[in-house]
Amino acid sequence: MIIVLNGYPGVGKSTVGRALAATLGGRLLDIHSIYNVAFALTEFGSPEFVDTVERVEAIAHGLIRKLPLGTPVVLTTVLAGGGELGRAEWSRIVALGRDRPPLLVVHIACDLDENMRRIQSPQRDDKRKPRDPQMARRNQLSGKPLAGADAAHLLKLDTTAMSADQAAGAIARWISTLATDRDL
């Protein structure tokens, strides 16, 4: 199964993703594992940047397709608003989900004050993650819809008052409920 954690920067996707992968005995592919090669070696938004992201993502998705079928894979991403590059990336994730069903989507959010607090964490520097609290404000006020809102299996999770382990537990229970209901 592919579990996509989608949400704005600083809501806790990577932290929850690590806890969820451990809970499920799966693998985590954090968006920064793909994008940081492009951030380090190309100019943001340039054709080389886009090409690098697509090539690294193709390698990662190829490796995911080779994992044993029972291995859950947690992906984190920030896809909102429906721009051309985002739509293309989402279509590649959907294709991966078709190859490794089911595709489960979790929209992770938290309230604005908590998002602004989290995004400023110094630990975010290690992965070249943005730390601007005003980015959190702009994102939350933008109203841009997150990709995957029309997914057959969608969970909207507010992590404002949750630890990463609590959020991972909530997602794992949701997955278990889907399996029990034979939706998977």
Backbone as CSV, one residue per row, in Angstrom:
resi,resn,N_x,N_y,N_z,CA_x,CA_y,CA_z,C_x,C_y,C_z
1,MET,0.826,-1.179,0.000,0.000,0.000,0.000,0.869,1.240,0.000
2,ILE,0.341,2.296,-0.569,0.989,3.605,-0.586,0.147,4.529,0.277
3,ILE,0.763,5.137,1.282,0.082,6.096,2.144,0.731,7.446,1.908
4,VAL,-0.024,8.391,1.367,0.497,9.716,1.050,0.076,10.681,2.151
5,LEU,1.048,11.277,2.819,0.795,12.320,3.803,1.018,13.652,3.104
6,ASN,-0.048,14.378,2.854,0.029,15.641,2.134,-0.399,16.763,3.070
7,GLY,0.352,17.838,3.070,0.023,18.995,3.888,1.059,20.083,3.697
8,TYR,0.734,21.253,4.191,1.635,22.393,4.058,2.888,22.214,4.907
9,PRO,3.966,22.942,4.601,5.186,22.846,5.395,4.928,23.138,6.873
10,GLY,5.547,22.324,7.724,5.504,22.561,9.152,4.327,21.962,9.892
11,VAL,3.500,21.157,9.227,2.355,20.571,9.929,2.707,19.236,10.594
12,GLY,3.870,18.675,10.272,4.312,17.449,10.935,4.370,16.216,10.059
13,LYS,4.348,16.370,8.749,4.311,15.205,7.844,5.503,14.275,8.032
14,SER,6.700,14.810,8.069,7.890,13.955,8.184,7.926,13.234,9.520
15,THR,7.621,13.952,10.581,7.647,13.355,11.912,6.587,12.269,12.037
16,VAL,5.387,12.568,11.576,4.316,11.569,11.589,4.675,10.417,10.657
17,GLY,5.253,10.732,9.503,5.632,9.693,8.543,6.622,8.700,9.127
18,ARG,7.619,9.200,9.864,8.582,8.300,10.510,7.876,7.388,11.512
19,ALA,7.002,7.972,12.317,6.282,7.175,13.319,5.348,6.171,12.645
20,LEU,4.689,6.585,11.573,3.763,5.695,10.877,4.506,4.544,10.209
21,ALA,5.620,4.839,9.547,6.399,3.772,8.910,6.853,2.752,9.954
22,ALA,7.274,3.239,11.124,7.685,2.325,12.198,6.492,1.510,12.696
23,THR,5.349,2.149,12.856,4.141,1.466,13.334,3.706,0.367,12.371
24,LEU,3.778,0.661,11.072,3.313,-0.286,10.054,4.384,-1.275,9.608
25,GLY,5.619,-1.063,10.044,6.714,-1.900,9.564,6.993,-1.630,8.094
26,GLY,6.870,-0.362,7.715,7.018,0.016,6.310,8.217,0.904,6.069
27,ARG,8.203,1.535,4.926,9.283,2.429,4.497,8.742,3.841,4.392
28,LEU,9.622,4.821,4.572,9.276,6.230,4.439,10.088,6.846,3.316
29,LEU,9.404,7.498,2.392,10.067,8.328,1.383,9.583,9.746,1.596
30,ASP,10.405,10.525,2.281,10.087,11.913,2.575,10.365,12.768,1.339
31,ILE,9.523,13.736,1.094,9.650,14.610,-0.076,11.046,15.233,-0.162
32,HIS,11.656,15.499,0.979,12.974,16.140,0.956,14.068,15.197,0.487
33,SER,13.846,13.905,0.593,14.809,12.945,0.045,14.892,13.086,-1.469
34,ILE,13.836,13.500,-2.080,13.802,13.696,-3.532,14.253,15.111,-3.894
35,TYR,13.673,16.101,-3.255,13.905,17.493,-3.642,15.271,18.024,-3.250
36,ASN,15.888,17.490,-2.195,17.137,18.089,-1.732,18.279,17.956,-2.727
37,VAL,18.268,16.943,-3.573,19.282,16.851,-4.623,19.141,18.063,-5.552
38,ALA,17.919,18.362,-5.936,17.675,19.506,-6.814,17.997,20.821,-6.106
39,PHE,17.597,20.951,-4.830,17.896,22.175,-4.080,19.399,22.410,-3.973
40,ALA,20.163,21.329,-3.797,21.604,21.459,-3.596,22.362,21.792,-4.874
41,LEU,21.868,21.313,-6.024,22.695,21.366,-7.228,22.132,22.182,-8.385
42,THR,20.919,22.699,-8.243,20.306,23.471,-9.331,19.619,24.700,-8.765
43,GLU,19.207,25.570,-9.656,18.446,26.756,-9.250,16.978,26.391,-9.146
44,PHE,16.361,26.751,-8.028,14.954,26.431,-7.789,14.086,26.892,-8.963
45,GLY,13.256,25.990,-9.451,12.302,26.313,-10.507,12.858,26.260,-11.918
46,SER,14.169,26.100,-12.055,14.771,26.049,-13.387,14.420,24.726,-14.064
47,PRO,14.589,24.657,-15.391,14.365,23.369,-16.064,15.229,22.248,-15.484
48,GLU,16.458,22.577,-15.063,17.325,21.570,-14.457,16.764,21.101,-13.117
49,PHE,16.173,22.026,-12.371,15.556,21.676,-11.098,14.430,20.672,-11.321
50,VAL,13.525,21.000,-12.235,12.381,20.129,-12.537,12.868,18.775,-13.034
51,ASP,13.841,18.778,-13.936,14.376,17.528,-14.470,14.997,16.672,-13.360
52,THR,15.740,17.308,-12.461,16.376,16.583,-11.364,15.331,15.949,-10.463
53,VAL,14.313,16.716,-10.092,13.245,16.172,-9.237,12.591,14.975,-9.916
54,GLU,12.253,15.120,-11.183,11.580,14.026,-11.895,12.466,12.790,-11.999
55,ARG,13.765,12.989,-12.229,14.659,11.843,-12.358,14.875,11.133,-11.024
56,VAL,15.078,11.899,-9.949,15.256,11.281,-8.631,13.961,10.578,-8.221
57,GLU,12.826,11.219,-8.480,11.540,10.599,-8.159,11.341,9.306,-8.945
58,ALA,11.735,9.284,-10.207,11.598,8.074,-11.025,12.431,6.932,-10.441
59,ILE,13.633,7.241,-9.987,14.467,6.212,-9.350,13.777,5.699,-8.084
60,ALA,13.300,6.627,-7.237,12.648,6.234,-5.987,11.398,5.407,-6.256
61,HIS,10.561,5.838,-7.183,9.339,5.092,-7.485,9.662,3.722,-8.082
62,GLY,10.732,3.635,-8.865,11.159,2.340,-9.392,11.556,1.389,-8.281
63,LEU,12.259,1.910,-7.280,12.656,1.079,-6.147,11.439,0.664,-5.309
64,ILE,10.484,1.562,-5.158,9.254,1.222,-4.427,8.538,0.076,-5.134
65,ARG,8.473,0.135,-6.455,7.784,-0.915,-7.220,8.454,-2.281,-7.048
66,LYS,9.724,-2.304,-6.658,10.451,-3.564,-6.471,10.339,-4.120,-5.054
67,LEU,9.819,-3.343,-4.119,9.686,-3.828,-2.744,8.685,-4.975,-2.693
68,PRO,8.820,-5.859,-1.711,7.810,-6.912,-1.544,6.421,-6.283,-1.398
69,LEU,5.411,-6.918,-1.988,4.074,-6.335,-2.029,3.486,-6.042,-0.661
70,GLY,3.857,-6.741,0.361,3.314,-6.485,1.690,3.963,-5.321,2.417
71,THR,4.914,-4.650,1.791,5.635,-3.560,2.445,4.904,-2.244,2.250
72,PRO,4.330,-1.682,3.320,3.691,-0.370,3.181,4.751,0.705,2.933
73,VAL,4.395,1.693,2.112,5.297,2.808,1.836,4.564,4.098,2.159
74,VAL,5.190,4.904,3.014,4.649,6.204,3.401,5.399,7.264,2.604
75,LEU,4.649,8.085,1.874,5.223,9.206,1.133,4.772,10.499,1.788
76,THR,5.668,11.476,1.890,5.242,12.804,2.317,5.374,13.739,1.134
77,THR,4.461,14.701,1.060,4.503,15.655,-0.033,3.791,16.936,0.352
78,VAL,4.026,17.960,-0.442,3.339,19.239,-0.312,2.790,19.557,-1.696
79,LEU,1.579,19.097,-1.960,0.960,19.348,-3.260,-0.372,20.038,-3.035
80,ALA,-0.419,21.310,-3.440,-1.634,22.103,-3.251,-1.779,23.090,-4.404
81,GLY,-3.001,23.380,-4.736,-3.274,24.444,-5.683,-3.404,24.040,-7.125
82,GLY,-2.888,22.903,-7.507,-3.109,22.404,-8.856,-2.280,23.027,-9.961
83,GLY,-1.079,23.535,-9.670,-0.204,24.012,-10.732,0.253,22.861,-11.614
84,GLU,0.802,23.186,-12.760,1.208,22.164,-13.737,2.189,21.152,-13.155
85,LEU,3.222,21.632,-12.467,4.217,20.709,-11.900,3.597,19.840,-10.813
86,GLY,2.755,20.436,-9.982,2.088,19.678,-8.931,1.148,18.629,-9.493
87,ARG,0.403,18.994,-10.539,-0.504,18.015,-11.167,0.285,16.849,-11.744
88,ALA,1.426,17.152,-12.365,2.256,16.090,-12.940,2.797,15.177,-11.839
89,GLU,3.257,15.782,-10.743,3.774,14.969,-9.640,2.659,14.122,-9.035
90,TRP,1.468,14.711,-8.864,0.353,13.948,-8.305,-0.012,12.779,-9.220
91,SER,0.001,12.995,-10.529,-0.343,11.899,-11.450,0.677,10.767,-11.349
92,ARG,1.944,11.089,-11.084,2.950,10.035,-10.912,2.704,9.271,-9.608
93,ILE,2.261,9.970,-8.565,1.935,9.296,-7.305,0.726,8.388,-7.499
94,VAL,-0.284,8.862,-8.215,-1.480,8.045,-8.488,-1.086,6.800,-9.283
95,ALA,-0.204,6.953,-10.260,0.264,5.795,-11.036,0.989,4.803,-10.127
96,LEU,1.791,5.304,-9.198,2.469,4.435,-8.238,1.434,3.700,-7.388
97,GLY,0.384,4.404,-6.983,-0.684,3.789,-6.204,-1.434,2.719,-6.977
98,ARG,-1.570,2.898,-8.285,-2.201,1.856,-9.115,-1.334,0.610,-9.166
99,ASP,-0.024,0.820,-9.191,0.906,-0.309,-9.238,1.061,-1.000,-7.892
100,ARG,0.834,-0.275,-6.809,1.012,-0.803,-5.444,-0.215,-0.473,-4.603
101,PRO,-1.391,-0.931,-5.010,-2.603,-0.536,-4.291,-2.642,-1.118,-2.881
102,PRO,-3.467,-0.496,-2.057,-4.299,0.673,-2.306,-3.512,1.974,-2.116
103,LEU,-4.042,3.047,-2.675,-3.505,4.389,-2.478,-4.365,5.051,-1.406
104,LEU,-3.736,5.368,-0.300,-4.420,6.004,0.824,-3.853,7.411,0.993
105,VAL,-4.725,8.382,1.156,-4.292,9.776,1.256,-4.692,10.321,2.622
106,VAL,-3.741,10.965,3.272,-3.995,11.625,4.548,-3.619,13.095,4.385
107,HIS,-4.596,13.963,4.566,-4.332,15.404,4.592,-4.046,15.787,6.036
108,ILE,-2.818,16.213,6.269,-2.401,16.583,7.620,-2.434,18.100,7.740
109,ALA,-3.017,18.565,8.836,-3.111,19.995,9.102,-2.941,20.231,10.595
110,CYS,-2.710,21.481,10.946,-2.747,21.904,12.345,-3.153,23.370,12.340
111,ASP,-3.529,23.884,13.505,-3.973,25.281,13.508,-2.786,26.205,13.229
112,LEU,-3.102,27.436,12.868,-2.080,28.368,12.398,-1.007,28.642,13.457
113,ASP,-1.390,28.873,14.691,-0.377,29.151,15.722,0.586,27.981,15.884
114,GLU,0.054,26.763,15.896,0.904,25.575,16.029,1.775,25.406,14.793
115,ASN,1.218,25.646,13.607,1.977,25.546,12.362,3.146,26.543,12.377
116,MET,2.868,27.770,12.821,3.921,28.784,12.881,4.991,28.395,13.898
117,ARG,4.605,27.784,15.006,5.576,27.328,16.005,6.436,26.209,15.430
118,ARG,5.786,25.213,14.814,6.509,24.053,14.289,7.458,24.415,13.153
119,ILE,7.033,25.307,12.272,7.841,25.599,11.089,9.153,26.288,11.462
120,GLN,9.216,26.889,12.652,10.432,27.581,13.081,11.454,26.669,13.755
121,SER,11.144,25.384,13.887,12.028,24.452,14.579,13.404,24.392,13.907
122,PRO,14.481,24.553,14.686,15.829,24.497,14.117,16.154,23.163,13.435
123,GLN,15.504,22.068,13.857,15.759,20.760,13.252,15.387,20.742,11.767
124,ARG,14.557,21.664,11.336,14.137,21.699,9.933,15.302,22.074,9.002
125,ASP,16.314,22.740,9.535,17.465,23.130,8.720,18.192,21.927,8.128
126,ASP,18.250,20.827,8.879,18.985,19.644,8.432,18.488,19.111,7.095
127,LYS,17.226,19.317,6.790,16.661,18.813,5.538,16.307,19.935,4.576
128,ARG,16.866,21.110,4.791,16.602,22.270,3.936,15.109,22.619,3.883
129,LYS,14.436,22.434,4.997,13.011,22.730,5.067,12.815,24.213,5.372
130,PRO,11.766,24.805,4.829,11.512,26.220,5.126,11.192,26.426,6.605
131,ARG,11.601,27.596,7.125,11.377,27.899,8.536,10.678,29.239,8.735
132,ASP,10.134,29.801,7.697,9.502,31.112,7.759,8.069,30.994,8.270
133,PRO,7.775,31.547,9.447,6.417,31.442,9.974,5.390,32.150,9.081
134,GLN,5.836,33.140,8.345,4.892,33.823,7.446,4.486,32.918,6.280
135,MET,5.345,31.961,5.927,4.979,30.977,4.909,3.793,30.160,5.405
136,ALA,3.840,29.768,6.673,2.718,29.015,7.252,1.442,29.849,7.164
137,ARG,1.546,31.113,7.506,0.380,32.001,7.454,-0.152,32.100,6.018
138,ARG,0.737,32.354,5.068,0.315,32.489,3.652,-0.339,31.203,3.164
139,ASN,0.269,30.058,3.483,-0.278,28.776,3.023,-1.670,28.536,3.595
140,GLN,-1.812,28.736,4.900,-3.109,28.456,5.517,-4.184,29.418,5.033
141,LEU,-3.808,30.644,4.734,-4.794,31.631,4.288,-5.058,31.557,2.787
142,SER,-4.219,30.830,2.059,-4.354,30.782,0.599,-5.616,30.061,0.142
143,GLY,-6.048,29.099,0.918,-7.224,28.323,0.528,-6.962,27.356,-0.612
144,LYS,-5.697,27.164,-0.984,-5.378,26.220,-2.055,-5.684,24.803,-1.594
145,PRO,-6.470,24.062,-2.388,-6.818,22.701,-1.983,-5.618,21.759,-2.120
146,LEU,-5.522,20.838,-1.188,-4.470,19.827,-1.232,-4.825,18.766,-2.267
147,ALA,-3.828,18.292,-2.982,-4.032,17.207,-3.948,-4.517,15.967,-3.212
148,GLY,-5.370,15.211,-3.873,-5.865,13.968,-3.310,-7.213,14.092,-2.629
149,ALA,-7.817,15.273,-2.705,-9.117,15.482,-2.047,-10.198,14.572,-2.622
150,ASP,-9.983,14.088,-3.836,-10.974,13.213,-4.476,-10.576,11.735,-4.399
151,ALA,-9.580,11.425,-3.574,-9.121,10.037,-3.449,-10.217,9.158,-2.858
152,ALA,-10.255,7.907,-3.288,-11.244,6.959,-2.775,-11.076,6.748,-1.272
153,HIS,-9.833,6.834,-0.794,-9.539,6.642,0.632,-8.809,7.879,1.132
154,LEU,-9.540,8.759,1.808,-8.996,10.028,2.296,-9.311,10.198,3.773
155,LEU,-8.283,10.551,4.541,-8.439,10.891,5.947,-7.933,12.315,6.128
156,LYS,-8.732,13.160,6.757,-8.288,14.507,7.119,-7.952,14.482,8.597
157,LEU,-6.700,14.807,8.914,-6.204,14.666,10.285,-5.620,15.983,10.778
158,ASP,-6.187,16.511,11.835,-5.673,17.714,12.489,-4.741,17.257,13.606
159,THR,-3.461,17.591,13.468,-2.451,17.133,14.426,-2.101,18.183,15.472
160,THR,-2.908,19.244,15.571,-2.599,20.342,16.480,-2.277,19.853,17.887
161,ALA,-3.105,18.993,18.431,-2.940,18.543,19.816,-2.427,17.105,19.902
162,MET,-1.804,16.625,18.824,-1.333,15.237,18.796,0.182,15.166,18.738
163,SER,0.718,14.152,19.384,2.124,13.829,19.173,2.216,13.060,17.853
164,ALA,3.427,12.874,17.362,3.614,12.097,16.130,3.114,10.669,16.317
165,ASP,3.385,10.074,17.476,2.925,8.709,17.735,1.402,8.626,17.789
166,GLN,0.769,9.634,18.370,-0.698,9.647,18.402,-1.268,9.771,16.993
167,ALA,-0.681,10.640,16.175,-1.149,10.800,14.797,-0.934,9.509,14.009
168,ALA,0.236,8.886,14.175,0.504,7.620,13.485,-0.496,6.557,13.926
169,GLY,-0.818,6.522,15.209,-1.800,5.573,15.713,-3.176,5.807,15.111
170,ALA,-3.567,7.068,14.981,-4.862,7.390,14.379,-4.919,6.939,12.921
171,ILE,-3.825,7.145,12.204,-3.779,6.722,10.799,-3.804,5.198,10.710
172,ALA,-3.034,4.535,11.562,-3.002,3.068,11.557,-4.392,2.492,11.878
173,ARG,-5.100,3.119,12.812,-6.461,2.651,13.129,-7.393,2.857,11.929
174,TRP,-7.263,3.981,11.238,-8.061,4.245,10.034,-7.790,3.174,8.973
175,ILE,-6.515,2.867,8.758,-6.151,1.832,7.790,-6.748,0.495,8.199
176,SER,-6.668,0.167,9.471,-7.229,-1.077,9.981,-8.730,-1.124,9.770
177,THR,-9.407,-0.013,9.983,-10.856,0.060,9.769,-11.187,-0.166,8.304
178,LEU,-10.398,0.425,7.409,-10.632,0.204,5.973,-10.454,-1.269,5.621
179,ALA,-9.426,-1.882,6.193,-9.182,-3.305,5.908,-10.307,-4.162,6.473
180,THR,-10.786,-3.827,7.662,-11.885,-4.563,8.275,-13.168,-4.411,7.452
181,ASP,-13.390,-3.195,6.952,-14.588,-2.920,6.149,-14.456,-3.456,4.723
182,ARG,-13.295,-4.054,4.428,-12.994,-4.621,3.120,-12.979,-3.568,1.998
183,ASP,-12.704,-2.309,2.387,-12.530,-1.258,1.389,-11.162,-1.374,0.727
184,LEU,-10.264,-2.133,1.347,-8.912,-2.263,0.787,-8.775,-3.584,0.064
